[in-house]
Amino acid sequence: MQYWLFKSEPNTWSWDDQVARGDAGEEWDGVRNYQARNNMRQMKIGDRGFFYHSMKEKSIVGVVEVCAEAHPDSTTDDPRWECVDIRALGPVKTPVTLEMCKHEPGLEQMVLVNNSRLSVQPVSPEEWKIVCRMAGWSDD
């Protein structure tokens, strides 16, 4: 299993919007960055991800699961752009802010800390464990 972080502006697509899609999930569409797209191309069904509210909140608010592998993005006719579908697994008990990540030992190399603009980014297994502990999330 691989781990990821999906960033969204809450006024565009919020955690509540994601939860409302239920088990069917939703396309993570509209990504127009090659690095983010390439990250989605690596995803497999069952991979886990953090759902991150950008803008003012700047915090991890939930955990999602990839429920469909990379496929053409339905919001464009341009074949270069692909997306995955994700579904909400649950909210975290304690939102984990960008500031918290910046000061947490073991997260110094986390992409979120060093390239917070990338909308879809990998999370190492070690980083996943640390953030889950901070968030009160159990993968059991």
PERAFEN-V865097 format. One record per residue. N is the residue number from 1. RES is the residue in three letters. PHI is phi in degrees with one decimal (999 if undefined). Layout:
n->N res->RES phi->PHI
n->N res->RES phi->PHI
This chain:
n->1 res->MET phi->999
n->2 res->GLN phi->-110.0
n->3 res->TYR phi->-126.2
n->4 res->TRP phi->-143.7
n->5 res->LEU phi->-134.5
n->6 res->PHE phi->-112.8
n->7 res->LYS phi->-100.3
n->8 res->SER phi->-146.6
n->9 res->GLU phi->-77.1
n->10 res->PRO phi->-61.0
n->11 res->ASN phi->-79.4
n->12 res->THR phi->-98.4
n->13 res->TRP phi->-149.9
n->14 res->SER phi->-100.3
n->15 res->TRP phi->-57.1
n->16 res->ASP phi->-61.3
n->17 res->ASP phi->-61.1
n->18 res->GLN phi->-63.8
n->19 res->VAL phi->-59.5
n->20 res->ALA phi->-63.0
n->21 res->ARG phi->-77.6
n->22 res->GLY phi->63.5
n->23 res->ASP phi->-67.2
n->24 res->ALA phi->-66.9
n->25 res->GLY phi->73.5
n->26 res->GLU phi->-151.9
n->27 res->GLU phi->-61.2
n->28 res->TRP phi->-93.1
n->29 res->ASP phi->-90.8
n->30 res->GLY phi->82.8
n->31 res->VAL phi->-75.9
n->32 res->ARG phi->-126.8
n->33 res->ASN phi->-130.4
n->34 res->TYR phi->-62.8
n->35 res->GLN phi->-64.5
n->36 res->ALA phi->-64.0
n->37 res->ARG phi->-61.2
n->38 res->ASN phi->-63.5
n->39 res->ASN phi->-61.3
n->40 res->MET phi->-64.2
n->41 res->ARG phi->-63.8
n->42 res->GLN phi->-86.2
n->43 res->MET phi->-75.4
n->44 res->LYS phi->-122.2
n->45 res->ILE phi->-56.6
n->46 res->GLY phi->98.0
n->47 res->ASP phi->-58.3
n->48 res->ARG phi->-105.8
n->49 res->GLY phi->-149.2
n->50 res->PHE phi->-88.2
n->51 res->PHE phi->-99.9
n->52 res->TYR phi->-115.7
n->53 res->HIS phi->-86.2
n->54 res->SER phi->-87.8
n->55 res->MET phi->69.2
n->56 res->LYS phi->-71.9
n->57 res->GLU phi->-66.1
n->58 res->LYS phi->47.2
n->59 res->SER phi->-151.4
n->60 res->ILE phi->-79.5
n->61 res->VAL phi->-118.4
n->62 res->GLY phi->-162.5
n->63 res->VAL phi->-122.5
n->64 res->VAL phi->-124.6
n->65 res->GLU phi->-133.0
n->66 res->VAL phi->-71.1
n->67 res->CYS phi->-116.8
n->68 res->ALA phi->-151.8
n->69 res->GLU phi->-73.1
n->70 res->ALA phi->-50.9
n->71 res->HIS phi->-151.0
n->72 res->PRO phi->-57.1
n->73 res->ASP phi->-72.0
n->74 res->SER phi->-71.7
n->75 res->THR phi->-90.8
n->76 res->THR phi->-150.5
n->77 res->ASP phi->-92.7
n->78 res->ASP phi->-76.9
n->79 res->PRO phi->-67.9
n->80 res->ARG phi->-70.8
n->81 res->TRP phi->-103.6
n->82 res->GLU phi->-127.3
n->83 res->CYS phi->-150.7
n->84 res->VAL phi->-113.5
n->85 res->ASP phi->-106.8
n->86 res->ILE phi->-129.6
n->87 res->ARG phi->-128.5
n->88 res->ALA phi->-74.2
n->89 res->LEU phi->-99.6
n->90 res->GLY phi->164.1
n->91 res->PRO phi->-77.0
n->92 res->VAL phi->-80.9
n->93 res->LYS phi->-68.8
n->94 res->THR phi->-126.7
n->95 res->PRO phi->-57.1
n->96 res->VAL phi->-108.3
n->97 res->THR phi->-83.2
n->98 res->LEU phi->-58.5
n->99 res->GLU phi->-60.6
n->100 res->MET phi->-61.6
n->101 res->CYS phi->-63.3
n->102 res->LYS phi->-62.8
n->103 res->HIS phi->-107.2
n->104 res->GLU phi->-93.0
n->105 res->PRO phi->-56.6
n->106 res->GLY phi->97.1
n->107 res->LEU phi->-108.2
n->108 res->GLU phi->-59.5
n->109 res->GLN phi->-97.2
n->110 res->MET phi->-58.5
n->111 res->VAL phi->-56.7
n->112 res->LEU phi->-55.7
n->113 res->VAL phi->-73.3
n->114 res->ASN phi->-102.2
n->115 res->ASN phi->-148.0
n->116 res->SER phi->-68.3
n->117 res->ARG phi->-84.7
n->118 res->LEU phi->-68.6
n->119 res->SER phi->-78.4
n->120 res->VAL phi->-134.4
n->121 res->GLN phi->-138.5
n->122 res->PRO phi->-76.2
n->123 res->VAL phi->-129.3
n->124 res->SER phi->-72.4
n->125 res->PRO phi->-57.0
n->126 res->GLU phi->-66.2
n->127 res->GLU phi->-63.5
n->128 res->TRP phi->-57.2
n->129 res->LYS phi->-61.4
n->130 res->ILE phi->-64.3
n->131 res->VAL phi->-67.4
n->132 res->CYS phi->-60.2
n->133 res->ARG phi->-61.3
n->134 res->MET phi->-62.5
n->135 res->ALA phi->-87.1
n->136 res->GLY phi->73.0
n->137 res->TRP phi->-103.7
n->138 res->SER phi->-112.3
n->139 res->ASP phi->-85.2
n->140 res->ASP phi->-65.4
